[in-house]
Amino acid sequence: MFKQIAISAFALIPLSVVAEDVPIVGYVESKCLITTETEGVYGNSTPSELSTDAADGGVEPIVRYDVIQADYYKALVSHPVSFSQSPSLSDVVTWTGSTTVSEVSDTGMSGYDTNKVTYNNTTEYELSVAGSTWFKVSSEADYGYNKAFPPGTYTSIVQAECIAQ
């Protein structure tokens, strides 16, 4: 009889469960850094053309990628296809440009230009070697047909991205 009373008493005690969610937080810092080495300048050797080519009085922008860990990132560099600032334009602007490797910190990067993939206005490089790579971007804007660019300040943007793979 005593055993029955003890079991019955435990059956009447409600069981309560206490739980807690404990977060685990981590911060991932990119092992790929992008730095502007040289800002671009448009030269205006003819009234209808703006160009970063030195022969036209321009300066090609140079972007440096520093990769700490090889084979984890790819570089995407896009030459401009519009002005971010300009006077009002009443005609079409035709854009051309390209991206090339101008300098490397390791001879293992010598194949970057050979293996690059270009589409639209973007050039993609697999960053397969740790170190620094300098990319030079050319840009040319041609205005209308035999039409002069109006006076004013013209600015465009080179977009440089480092994509984790």
ZIPE-V798297 format. One record per residue. N is the residue number from 1. RES is the residue in one letter. PHI is phi in radians with two decimals (none if undefined). Layout:
n = [N | N]
res = [RES | RES]
phi = [PHI | PHI]
This chain:
n = [1 | 2 | 3 | 4 | 5 | 6 | 7 | 8 | 9 | 10 | 11 | 12 | 13 | 14 | 15 | 16 | 17 | 18 | 19 | 20 | 21 | 22 | 23 | 24 | 25 | 26 | 27 | 28 | 29 | 30 | 31 | 32 | 33 | 34 | 35 | 36 | 37 | 38 | 39 | 40 | 41 | 42 | 43 | 44 | 45 | 46 | 47 | 48 | 49 | 50 | 51 | 52 | 53 | 54 | 55 | 56 | 57 | 58 | 59 | 60 | 61 | 62 | 63 | 64 | 65 | 66 | 67 | 68 | 69 | 70 | 71 | 72 | 73 | 74 | 75 | 76 | 77 | 78 | 79 | 80 | 81 | 82 | 83 | 84 | 85 | 86 | 87 | 88 | 89 | 90 | 91 | 92 | 93 | 94 | 95 | 96 | 97 | 98 | 99 | 100 | 101 | 102 | 103 | 104 | 105 | 106 | 107 | 108 | 109 | 110 | 111 | 112 | 113 | 114 | 115 | 116 | 117 | 118 | 119 | 120 | 121 | 122 | 123 | 124 | 125 | 126 | 127 | 128 | 129 | 130 | 131 | 132 | 133 | 134 | 135 | 136 | 137 | 138 | 139 | 140 | 141 | 142 | 143 | 144 | 145 | 146 | 147 | 148 | 149 | 150 | 151 | 152 | 153 | 154 | 155 | 156 | 157 | 158 | 159 | 160 | 161 | 162 | 163 | 164 | 165]
res = [M | F | K | Q | I | A | I | S | A | F | A | L | I | P | L | S | V | V | A | E | D | V | P | I | V | G | Y | V | E | S | K | C | L | I | T | T | E | T | E | G | V | Y | G | N | S | T | P | S | E | L | S | T | D | A | A | D | G | G | V | E | P | I | V | R | Y | D | V | I | Q | A | D | Y | Y | K | A | L | V | S | H | P | V | S | F | S | Q | S | P | S | L | S | D | V | V | T | W | T | G | S | T | T | V | S | E | V | S | D | T | G | M | S | G | Y | D | T | N | K | V | T | Y | N | N | T | T | E | Y | E | L | S | V | A | G | S | T | W | F | K | V | S | S | E | A | D | Y | G | Y | N | K | A | F | P | P | G | T | Y | T | S | I | V | Q | A | E | C | I | A | Q]
phi = [none | -1.07 | -1.12 | -1.15 | -1.20 | -1.10 | -1.15 | -1.14 | -1.16 | -1.21 | -1.21 | -1.48 | -1.45 | -1.27 | -1.55 | -2.08 | -2.01 | -1.96 | -2.32 | -2.49 | -1.58 | -1.93 | -1.33 | -2.10 | -2.07 | -2.42 | -2.09 | -1.78 | -1.79 | -1.08 | -1.72 | -2.30 | -2.05 | -2.08 | -2.33 | -1.38 | -1.54 | -2.41 | -1.37 | -1.40 | -2.41 | -1.49 | -1.63 | -2.33 | -1.27 | -2.22 | -1.05 | -1.79 | -2.36 | -2.02 | -2.56 | -1.52 | -1.15 | -1.03 | -1.13 | -1.72 | 1.57 | -1.70 | -2.31 | -1.37 | -1.20 | -2.19 | -2.05 | -1.82 | -1.90 | -1.93 | -1.96 | -1.49 | -2.19 | -1.24 | 1.19 | -1.99 | -2.39 | -2.28 | -1.69 | -2.10 | -2.14 | -2.06 | -1.39 | -1.12 | -2.30 | -2.87 | -1.60 | -1.51 | -2.64 | -2.94 | -1.14 | -1.12 | -2.02 | -1.80 | -2.28 | -1.38 | -1.86 | -1.75 | -1.89 | -2.40 | 3.11 | -2.80 | -2.25 | -2.40 | -1.35 | -1.83 | -2.82 | -2.40 | -1.67 | -2.47 | -1.11 | -1.16 | -1.58 | -1.07 | -1.54 | -0.99 | -1.18 | -1.15 | -1.68 | -1.20 | -2.06 | -2.07 | -2.59 | 0.87 | -1.89 | -1.99 | -2.06 | -2.02 | -2.19 | -1.41 | -1.57 | -1.58 | -2.30 | -1.26 | 2.44 | -1.95 | -2.31 | -1.83 | -1.93 | -1.82 | -2.05 | -1.79 | -2.56 | -2.42 | -2.15 | -1.95 | -1.82 | 0.85 | -2.02 | 0.94 | -2.06 | -1.49 | -1.10 | -1.14 | -1.13 | 2.56 | -1.67 | -2.08 | -2.30 | -2.36 | -2.15 | -1.58 | -1.73 | -2.09 | -2.24 | -2.07 | -1.82 | -1.24 | -1.76]
